[in-house]
Amino acid sequence: MLDSRWLTSFYNLRLENDEEIHVFKIDGQPLRKEEQTAEGFPPLKVHHPIGLWSTLAQASLVTNDFDSALALKYLKYFWNLKVRRGKYRYYDNLLYFFALLALSGYYQKEWS
């Protein structure tokens, strides 16, 4: 099972440049242009960076090997994100909204 700490540590190196996040293969290497299909899919760059950073902010808090400095870095980055405008706004902003609810503690299941 993949621990979220590995994932957050992997993307930590790319945290400062959210418009230039590459699509990665399972071995962690960036996808190269010649590895794309004829239609040009999958993309070489992440199309939903706000969705990715929102998800990673949540993942930074739910790991067995908690790193408070890394979690705080993701949370601060998440807090300063600007919601997306234009063509891809729905998907990105939906993930942002759910992450905001979860991180605030208001997105919970009430168990009876």
Stockholm file with secondary structure:
# STOCKHOLM 1.0

chainA/1-112         MLDSRWLTSFYNLRLENDEEIHVFKIDGQPLRKEEQTAEGFPPLKVHHPIGLWSTLAQASLVTNDFDSALALKYLKYFWNLKVRRGKYRYYDNLLYFFALLALSGYYQKEWS
#=GR chainA/1-112 SS CCCHHHHHHHHHTTTTCGGGCBCBCTTSCBCCGGGSCTTCCSCSBCSCHHHHHHHHHHHTTSCSSCCHHHHHHHHHHHHTCCCCCSTTHHHHHHHHHHHHHHHHTCCCCCCC
#=GC SS_cons         CCCHHHHHHHHHTTTTCGGGCBCBCTTSCBCCGGGSCTTCCSCSBCSCHHHHHHHHHHHTTSCSSCCHHHHHHHHHHHHTCCCCCSTTHHHHHHHHHHHHHHHHTCCCCCCC
//
